[in-house]
Amino acid sequence: MSHLLEVKDLEVNFALWSGELTAIDGISFSLDRGERLGIVGESGAGKSVTGFAIINLISRPGYISGGKILFEDQELNRLPEDEMRAIRGNRISMIFQDPMMTLNPVLTIATQMTETVLAHEDVSKAEAMDIALEKLKKVHIPSPEKRLQQYPHECSGGMRQRIVIAIALLTNPGLIIADEPTTALDVTIQAEIMDLLLELCESEKMGLILITHDLGVVSQITEKIVVMYAGKIVESGSTTSVVQNPQHPYTQGLIKALPGIIPPGSRLNQIPGMMPNLTEIPRGCAFHPRCTISDTICSTDVPALISKEQQGRLVACHMIK
């Protein structure tokens, strides 16, 4: 049985006057129906670019320079734009981090939802309204009939994000890509939104790619993790094995930086330094200037992503035997 989504050796470049910059450098992963995958890393790791590449929304001067993206056995990066548009927002939906950037402030929720349905389905306006109402109920919005007639500014942040999720569900997609979907929300609402996504994945058999910098969130929601650094995957495997026994020094640093790891009142742990700029990615292992266990080989040779002891675990580090 084939995977729902398979990304093979994906490369994304940006063609600038100063030369070609590589934002995504040969990453591979797969996702099955109903499965949940977390893509984790700091800002600049390439997480969001990966999400945009999957739905072929990389804007110029960026472009997919290599690899394959297979969704339901179709090679997305080879499809003409009109065929891709039939998949994007239909079979694959994306949830962005700021709902106010997604929702149009001058249109009612009903207008925005029915327009989405009518763009992808051959139904009447009344049927589109019924579908919109059904999806609002599915994301547990109180008084959904009233919400349909409101404008985005009349809803709270958590309510707006639920509406965005409802819009993503309108066409019964096989895959949802959620890019930092709770960044703008307070902690209690974050937990509600994550519980909702988990519930929907289980009830609707949807695949979910959760893009985030928060390993704590990923550990509660996803079954598999991909840890990215400077456009490459440095570690991947089952969520349980990666969180409980991180192998790569970068993954270890991310987990140690979680507030719940340290005693109350202690200083937070942090990884020294910053994610390198695309124009200044170091030779060898990109993480070596920030790494506490690096050796000479780390500054000259790029480590391969290879299997390390545990089944299904892949790690790219010279220092792990």
C-alpha positions in Angstrom: 0.0 0.0 0.0 1.4 3.4 -1.0 1.9 6.3 1.4 -0.6 9.2 1.5 2.4 11.6 1.0 6.0 10.8 0.1 8.7 13.5 -0.1 11.9 12.2 -1.7 15.2 14.2 -1.8 13.3 17.5 -1.9 15.5 20.6 -2.7 14.3 24.2 -2.7 16.6 27.0 -4.0 16.3 30.7 -4.2 17.8 32.4 -7.3 19.2 35.7 -6.1 21.5 38.2 -7.9 24.3 37.1 -5.6 23.8 33.4 -6.5 21.8 30.4 -5.7 20.8 29.8 -2.1 19.7 26.4 -0.9 16.8 26.6 1.6 15.9 22.9 1.6 18.7 20.4 1.0 17.6 16.9 0.0 15.0 16.0 2.7 12.8 12.9 2.6 9.9 11.7 4.7 6.5 9.9 4.3 3.1 10.1 5.8 0.3 7.5 5.8 -3.5 8.1 5.9 -4.6 9.2 9.4 -1.0 9.6 10.5 0.4 12.7 12.3 3.9 14.0 11.6 5.7 16.9 13.4 8.3 19.0 11.7 10.4 20.8 14.4 13.2 23.4 14.4 14.0 27.0 15.1 13.0 29.9 12.8 15.0 29.6 9.6 15.3 25.8 9.7 13.2 25.4 6.6 10.0 24.1 8.2 7.5 26.4 6.5 9.3 26.3 3.2 8.8 22.5 3.3 5.1 23.0 3.9 4.7 25.5 1.0 6.8 23.3 -1.3 4.3 20.4 -0.7 1.4 22.5 -2.0 3.6 24.1 -4.7 3.3 27.6 -3.3 6.9 28.6 -3.3 7.0 32.2 -4.7 9.8 33.5 -7.0 12.7 33.8 -6.7 12.2 30.4 -4.9 11.6 27.2 -6.8 11.7 23.4 -6.3 15.1 22.5 -7.7 15.1 18.7 -7.1 13.3 15.7 -5.7 9.7 14.5 -5.8 6.6 15.2 -3.9 4.1 12.3 -4.3 0.5 12.7 -2.9 -1.9 9.8 -3.5 0.6 8.6 -6.1 0.5 11.9 -8.1 3.8 13.8 -8.5 2.7 17.3 -7.4 5.8 19.2 -8.4 5.2 18.1 -12.1 1.5 19.0 -12.3 0.4 22.0 -14.3 -1.0 24.9 -12.2 -4.7 24.3 -13.0 -4.4 20.6 -11.9 -2.4 21.7 -8.8 -5.2 24.2 -7.9 -7.7 21.4 -7.9 -5.6 19.6 -5.2 -4.5 22.6 -3.2 -7.3 23.7 -0.8 -9.2 20.6 -1.8 -7.4 17.3 -1.1 -4.6 19.2 0.8 -5.5 22.1 3.1 -3.1 24.4 5.0 -3.7 26.2 8.3 -1.6 29.3 8.8 -0.4 30.7 12.1 -2.3 34.0 12.1 -6.1 33.5 11.4 -6.5 37.3 10.7 -4.1 37.0 7.8 -6.2 34.0 6.4 -9.7 35.5 6.9 -10.9 38.4 4.8 -11.9 41.2 7.3 -14.7 42.6 5.0 -16.5 39.4 4.2 -18.8 37.4 6.6 -17.7 33.9 7.7 -20.6 32.5 5.6 -19.4 34.2 2.4 -15.8 33.0 2.9 -16.8 29.4 3.7 -19.4 29.1 0.9 -17.0 30.6 -1.7 -14.4 27.9 -0.8 -17.0 25.1 -1.2 -18.3 26.5 -4.5 -14.7 26.8 -5.9 -14.1 23.0 -5.4 -17.6 21.4 -5.4 -20.4 21.3 -7.9 -23.2 22.2 -5.4 -25.8 24.9 -4.9 -25.3 27.9 -2.7 -27.8 26.5 -0.1 -25.9 23.1 -0.1 -22.6 25.1 0.4 -24.2 26.9 3.4 -25.2 23.5 4.9 -21.7 22.2 4.4 -20.3 25.3 6.1 -22.7 24.9 9.0 -21.8 21.2 9.4 -18.0 22.0 9.5 -18.5 24.8 12.1 -20.4 22.3 14.3 -17.5 19.8 13.8 -15.0 22.2 15.3 -17.3 22.8 18.3 -18.1 26.4 17.7 -21.1 27.5 19.8 -24.1 29.1 18.0 -22.7 28.3 14.5 -25.7 29.8 12.7 -24.9 33.1 14.4 -21.2 32.9 13.7 -21.8 32.4 9.9 -23.3 35.9 9.8 -20.5 37.6 11.7 -17.2 39.2 10.4 -13.8 37.9 11.6 -13.2 40.8 14.0 -16.4 39.9 15.9 -14.8 36.5 16.9 -12.1 35.9 19.5 -8.6 34.6 18.4 -9.4 31.0 19.4 -12.8 31.2 17.6 -11.1 32.6 14.4 -8.6 29.7 14.4 -11.5 27.2 14.8 -13.1 28.9 11.8 -9.9 28.6 9.8 -9.8 24.8 10.7 -13.4 24.5 9.6 -12.6 26.1 6.3 -9.7 23.7 5.9 -12.2 20.8 6.4 -14.8 22.0 3.9 -13.6 19.7 1.1 -12.8 16.7 3.3 -9.1 16.8 2.6 -6.8 13.8 2.9 -4.0 16.0 4.4 -3.8 19.1 6.5 -0.6 21.1 6.9 -0.8 23.2 10.0 2.0 25.9 10.2 2.4 27.0 13.8 -1.4 27.0 14.2 -1.4 28.2 17.8 1.3 30.8 17.9 -1.0 33.8 18.3 -3.2 32.1 21.0 -2.9 31.8 24.8 -1.9 28.5 26.4 -5.4 27.2 27.3 -6.8 28.0 23.8 -3.6 26.3 22.3 -4.4 23.1 24.1 -8.0 23.2 22.9 -7.0 23.7 19.2 -4.4 20.9 19.4 -7.0 18.5 21.0 -9.4 19.5 18.2 -6.8 18.7 15.5 -6.1 15.4 17.1 -9.8 14.5 17.3 -10.3 15.4 13.7 -7.4 13.3 12.5 -8.7 10.3 14.3 -12.4 10.7 13.3 -11.8 11.8 9.7 -8.7 9.7 8.9 -6.8 12.8 7.8 -3.0 13.0 7.6 -1.6 15.9 9.6 1.8 17.7 9.2 2.3 20.0 12.2 5.0 22.6 11.7 6.2 24.1 15.0 9.2 25.1 17.1 7.5 23.6 20.2 8.6 20.1 20.9 6.2 20.0 23.9 3.2 20.4 21.5 4.6 17.9 19.0 5.1 15.2 21.7 1.4 15.4 22.6 0.0 15.3 19.1 2.2 13.5 16.6 3.3 9.9 16.0 6.5 10.8 14.1 9.0 13.7 14.3 11.3 15.2 11.8 13.9 17.6 13.3 15.2 20.2 10.8 18.3 22.4 11.0 19.5 24.8 8.2 17.4 23.1 5.6 18.4 19.5 6.4 16.8 16.7 8.5 19.2 16.0 11.5 17.0 13.5 13.2 13.7 11.6 12.6 11.8 8.7 14.1 8.8 7.9 16.3 7.8 10.8 18.6 8.2 8.6 21.7 11.7 7.5 20.8 13.0 10.9 19.8 11.5 12.8 22.8 12.5 10.2 25.4 16.0 9.4 23.9 17.1 12.2 21.6 20.3 11.3 19.8 21.4 14.5 17.9 22.9 17.3 20.0 20.5 19.8 18.4 17.4 17.7 19.3 18.9 17.3 22.9 19.3 21.1 23.1 15.7 21.7 22.0 14.3 19.3 24.6 16.5 20.7 27.4 15.2 24.2 26.5 11.6 23.1 27.3 10.4 25.0 30.5 9.0 21.9 32.1 12.4 20.1 32.1 14.0 22.3 34.7 13.1 23.0 38.4 10.9 26.0 39.0 12.9 29.2 39.4 15.9 27.9 37.5 17.4 29.6 34.4 16.1 28.2 31.1 18.6 26.1 29.2 19.4 27.4 25.7 21.4 26.4 22.7 24.3 28.9 22.3 24.4 31.0 19.1 21.8 31.3 16.3 20.5 29.4 13.3 22.9 30.4 10.4 21.7 32.6 7.5 21.2 30.9 4.2 24.2 32.9 2.8 26.5 31.7 5.6 25.7 28.0 6.2 28.9 26.5 7.7 30.9 23.8 5.9 30.4 20.2 7.1 27.7 19.8 9.7 25.8 23.2 9.8 25.3 22.7 13.6 28.9 22.3 14.5 29.6 26.0 15.6 26.9 25.6 18.2 27.6 22.0 19.2 29.3 21.0 22.5 30.6 17.6 21.2 31.9 18.6 17.7 35.2 17.4 16.4 37.4 18.3 13.4 35.4 16.1 11.0 32.3 18.1 11.8 33.7 21.2 10.2 34.7 19.5 7.0 32.3 16.6 6.2 28.5 16.7 5.9 27.1 13.8 8.1 24.8 11.4 6.3 21.3 10.8 7.8 21.7 7.1 8.7 19.9 4.5 10.9 21.2 4.5 14.5 20.5 1.4 16.6 16.7 1.9 17.1 14.4 0.8 14.3 13.2 3.6 12.2 15.5 6.2 13.9 17.6 8.3 11.5 20.3 10.7 12.8 22.9 12.8 11.0 25.9 13.2 13.4 29.5 12.1 13.1 29.9 11.8 16.9 27.1 9.3 17.5 28.3 5.7 17.0 
